[in-house]
Amino acid sequence: MGDRVLFQIVHKTNPEDFSPAIYCHWSGNIAPQIVRALRDRMEGRGGDVDYAAARLVQICTEGDYGNLSFGIFNVDHVLDAGDSHGDAGVILIDCADGFKCTCLDSYFETGADGMPKERS
């Protein structure tokens, strides 16, 4: 049933500024690489929720042409563990703090560098 992950871009110093939920059905196992690619791509453009979310979508869909593997949906809140679909859970990416992550209901945890890493 896939290896699901939900991403959301947040701006922790402005809690009303967050992106839609970005759902990846098969990308849970590569979530750390996705977040690192986003951080690298957005270098010099921190704090921009809209552009970070757009770049995240680009990264998540590169080379993926299936019709069941990816989705975007509006939410009226910052995601929490209760929003998880299981597997790799929810990964919040703070664009105001160097794209550091918070991993919720996940087999990942936040590493010392702020990136997702497999739980020990």
C-alpha positions as CSV (number, residue, x, y, z in Angstrom):
1,M,0.0,0.0,0.0
2,G,2.8,2.4,-0.7
3,D,5.2,4.2,1.6
4,R,3.2,7.3,2.2
5,V,4.3,10.7,3.5
6,L,2.6,14.1,4.0
7,F,4.8,17.2,3.7
8,Q,3.8,20.7,4.7
9,I,5.8,23.9,4.5
10,V,5.4,26.0,7.6
11,H,6.7,29.4,8.8
12,K,7.1,28.9,12.6
13,T,7.5,32.6,13.3
14,N,4.2,33.2,11.4
15,P,1.9,30.3,12.4
16,E,-0.9,31.5,10.0
17,D,1.5,31.0,7.0
18,F,1.5,27.3,5.9
19,S,1.2,25.5,2.6
20,P,-1.4,22.9,1.4
21,A,-0.6,19.3,2.4
22,I,1.6,17.6,-0.2
23,Y,0.9,13.8,-0.3
24,C,3.4,11.3,-1.8
25,H,2.2,7.7,-2.0
26,W,5.5,6.1,-2.8
27,S,8.1,8.5,-1.5
28,G,8.3,7.9,2.3
29,N,11.6,6.1,2.0
30,I,13.2,9.0,0.1
31,A,11.7,11.8,2.3
32,P,15.2,12.8,3.7
33,Q,16.5,13.2,0.1
34,I,13.5,15.2,-0.9
35,V,13.9,17.6,2.1
36,R,17.6,18.0,1.4
37,A,16.9,18.8,-2.3
38,L,14.4,21.4,-1.3
39,R,16.8,23.0,1.2
40,D,19.5,23.1,-1.5
41,R,17.1,24.5,-4.2
42,M,15.7,27.2,-1.9
43,E,19.1,28.4,-0.7
44,G,18.9,32.2,-0.3
45,R,15.1,32.2,-0.4
46,G,14.2,31.2,3.2
47,G,10.9,32.3,4.7
48,D,8.9,32.0,1.4
49,V,6.1,29.4,2.0
50,D,4.6,29.7,-1.4
51,Y,7.8,29.3,-3.4
52,A,9.1,26.6,-1.1
53,A,5.8,24.6,-1.6
54,A,6.0,25.0,-5.3
55,R,9.6,23.8,-5.4
56,L,8.7,20.9,-3.1
57,V,6.0,19.8,-5.6
58,Q,8.5,20.0,-8.4
59,I,11.0,17.8,-6.5
60,C,8.3,15.3,-5.5
61,T,6.9,14.9,-9.0
62,E,10.2,14.8,-11.0
63,G,10.0,11.8,-13.3
64,D,6.8,10.5,-11.7
65,Y,4.0,10.2,-14.3
66,G,1.6,7.9,-12.5
67,N,-2.0,8.8,-11.6
68,L,-2.1,7.6,-8.0
69,S,1.3,8.6,-6.6
70,F,0.9,12.3,-5.7
71,G,-1.7,14.8,-4.4
72,I,-2.1,18.2,-3.0
73,F,-5.0,19.3,-0.8
74,N,-5.9,22.4,1.1
75,V,-6.0,22.3,4.9
76,D,-7.0,24.9,7.4
77,H,-4.3,24.1,10.0
78,V,-0.7,23.1,10.4
79,L,-0.7,19.3,10.1
80,D,-0.3,17.2,13.2
81,A,0.2,13.5,14.0
82,G,-3.5,12.9,13.7
83,D,-3.4,13.8,10.0
84,S,-0.9,11.1,9.2
85,H,-1.7,8.4,6.7
86,G,0.8,6.1,8.4
87,D,4.2,4.9,7.0
88,A,6.6,7.9,7.0
89,G,3.9,10.1,8.6
90,V,3.9,13.9,8.5
91,I,7.0,16.0,7.9
92,L,6.7,19.7,8.6
93,I,9.4,21.8,6.9
94,D,10.1,25.2,8.5
95,C,11.1,27.5,5.7
96,A,12.0,30.3,8.2
97,D,14.6,28.1,10.0
98,G,16.8,26.6,7.3
99,F,14.2,24.1,6.2
100,K,14.6,22.1,9.4
101,C,11.9,19.4,9.9
102,T,9.6,18.1,12.5
103,C,8.7,14.4,12.0
104,L,5.3,13.3,13.3
105,D,3.9,9.7,13.5
106,S,6.8,8.6,11.5
107,Y,9.6,6.0,11.3
108,F,11.8,9.2,10.9
109,E,13.0,11.5,13.6
110,T,14.6,14.9,13.3
111,G,18.4,14.6,13.2
112,A,20.8,17.0,14.7
113,D,21.0,18.8,11.3
114,G,17.3,19.3,11.3
115,M,16.8,16.8,8.5
116,P,14.7,13.6,8.8
117,K,16.6,10.5,9.6
118,E,15.6,6.9,10.4
119,R,14.8,6.3,14.0
120,S,17.6,4.5,15.9
